Amino acid sequence: MAEGGLAYGTYRGLFPPEVAGPLAKALVLVLVGYGLYRNRHLKSLYLVLLGLFLNTLAIFANGGHMPVSLAALERAGIAEFASLLRTKGDAVHALLDENTRLPFLGDVIPLPPLRKVVSPGDLFILLGLAGVVVEGALKAAGLRLPLRQAALRTLVYLTLVLGLLALRS
């Protein structure tokens, strides 16, 4: 919520993007990090932690902004978002260019059916959250190893579906 508020404030001209972007990301990292620490017994959250780490690398390597690929925006059907990024009207995203560090970790994966562009880190976060749901359901049911293998199959299936969505134009 804090990140969204800072992004909206930047869009309205209340905060400079070079201040709001890094501040928003630092707040999110602190809150999410605390949540991950408190729930470290859920093994699927380690995928979330990996995704968060990858996104953090991309963001801090690029001055507090997540790089977004113009080609991915076009493939996702949301190329109009590029004009907002060109004018630095977004506190947390920046258009990917030749100066971008670690560009492969930015928002480079188009999901046209969802009209979204995501990063590899976002995919790990999504898989980790799906795993937490499955892991929690198995734990609540008191079930053990055979269904854990079924949970792994579910995660592989979700990965396949996300991959197909990303490839679809």
C-alpha positions in Angstrom: 0.0 0.0 0.0 2.9 2.3 0.8 4.5 1.6 -2.6 1.2 2.3 -4.4 0.8 5.6 -2.5 4.3 6.7 -3.3 3.8 5.8 -7.0 0.5 7.7 -7.1 2.1 10.7 -5.3 4.9 10.7 -7.9 2.3 10.5 -10.7 0.6 13.6 -9.2 3.9 15.4 -8.8 4.0 15.3 -5.0 7.3 13.3 -4.8 10.3 13.2 -7.1 10.8 9.7 -8.6 14.4 9.5 -7.6 13.3 9.7 -3.9 10.0 7.9 -4.0 11.2 4.8 -5.9 14.0 3.7 -3.6 11.9 4.6 -0.5 9.0 2.6 -1.7 11.2 -0.4 -2.4 12.9 -0.2 0.9 9.6 -0.1 2.7 8.4 -3.1 0.8 11.6 -5.1 1.4 11.4 -4.5 5.2 7.8 -5.5 5.4 8.1 -8.5 3.2 11.3 -9.6 4.8 9.7 -9.5 8.2 6.8 -11.6 6.9 9.2 -14.1 5.4 11.2 -14.4 8.6 8.0 -15.0 10.7 6.9 -17.7 8.3 10.2 -19.3 7.6 8.8 -22.8 8.5 6.9 -22.7 5.2 9.5 -24.1 2.7 7.7 -22.7 -0.4 8.5 -19.2 0.9 12.1 -19.7 -0.1 10.9 -19.4 -3.7 9.4 -16.1 -2.7 12.7 -15.1 -1.1 14.6 -16.0 -4.3 12.1 -13.9 -6.4 12.4 -11.0 -4.0 16.2 -11.2 -4.1 16.2 -11.2 -7.9 13.8 -8.2 -8.0 15.9 -6.4 -5.4 19.1 -6.9 -7.5 17.4 -5.5 -10.6 15.9 -2.5 -8.7 19.0 -1.5 -6.8 21.3 -2.0 -9.7 19.1 0.5 -11.6 18.9 3.3 -9.1 15.7 2.1 -7.3 13.7 1.5 -10.4 12.6 -1.8 -12.0 13.5 -1.7 -15.7 10.7 -2.5 -18.1 11.2 -3.7 -21.7 9.4 -1.7 -24.4 9.2 -4.8 -26.6 7.5 -6.7 -23.7 5.1 -3.9 -23.2 4.2 -4.0 -26.9 3.8 -7.8 -26.9 1.5 -7.5 -23.8 -0.6 -4.9 -25.5 0.2 -2.1 -23.1 2.7 0.0 -25.1 0.9 3.2 -24.0 2.6 2.7 -20.6 5.9 3.5 -22.2 5.1 7.2 -22.5 4.6 7.4 -18.7 8.0 5.7 -18.2 9.7 8.0 -20.7 8.6 11.0 -18.7 9.7 9.4 -15.4 6.1 9.6 -14.2 6.3 6.3 -12.4 8.2 6.1 -9.1 9.0 2.4 -9.2 9.6 1.6 -12.9 11.9 2.9 -15.7 12.1 2.1 -19.4 14.9 -0.4 -20.1 17.7 1.1 -22.3 21.3 0.5 -23.2 22.4 1.8 -19.7 20.3 -0.7 -17.8 22.1 -3.0 -15.5 21.0 -6.7 -15.3 18.3 -6.2 -17.9 17.3 -9.8 -18.0 16.1 -9.5 -14.4 13.7 -6.6 -15.2 10.1 -6.7 -16.3 10.8 -8.5 -19.6 8.3 -11.3 -19.8 5.0 -10.3 -21.5 1.7 -11.9 -20.4 -0.6 -10.7 -23.2 -3.8 -12.4 -21.8 -3.3 -10.6 -18.5 -2.0 -7.4 -20.1 1.0 -7.5 -17.8 4.8 -7.6 -18.0 6.6 -9.4 -15.3 10.1 -10.2 -14.2 11.7 -13.6 -13.6 11.6 -12.7 -9.9 7.9 -12.1 -10.1 7.5 -15.7 -11.4 9.4 -17.1 -8.5 7.3 -15.1 -6.1 4.1 -16.4 -7.7 5.3 -20.0 -7.7 6.3 -19.6 -4.0 2.9 -18.2 -3.1 1.1 -21.0 -4.9 3.4 -23.4 -3.1 2.5 -21.9 0.3 -1.2 -22.5 -0.5 -0.6 -26.1 -1.4 1.8 -26.6 1.6 -0.7 -25.0 4.0 -3.5 -27.2 2.6 -1.4 -30.3 3.0 -0.4 -29.4 6.5 -4.0 -28.6 7.5 -5.1 -32.0 6.2 -2.3 -33.7 8.1 -1.0 -35.4 4.9 2.6 -36.3 4.2 5.0 -37.2 1.5 2.9 -38.7 -1.4 0.8 -35.5 -1.5 3.9 -33.4 -1.2 5.0 -34.9 -4.4 1.5 -34.0 -5.8 2.1 -30.5 -4.6 5.4 -30.4 -6.5 3.6 -31.5 -9.6 1.1 -28.7 -9.1 4.0 -26.2 -9.0 5.5 -27.7 -12.2 2.1 -27.4 -13.8 1.7 -23.8 -12.8 5.2 -23.1 -14.2 4.2 -24.6 -17.5 1.0 -22.6 -17.6 2.9 -19.3 -16.9 5.5 -20.2 -19.5 2.8 -20.8 -22.1 1.1 -17.5 -21.2 4.4 -15.7 -21.6 5.0 -17.2 -25.1 1.5 -16.5 -26.3 1.2 -13.3 -28.4 
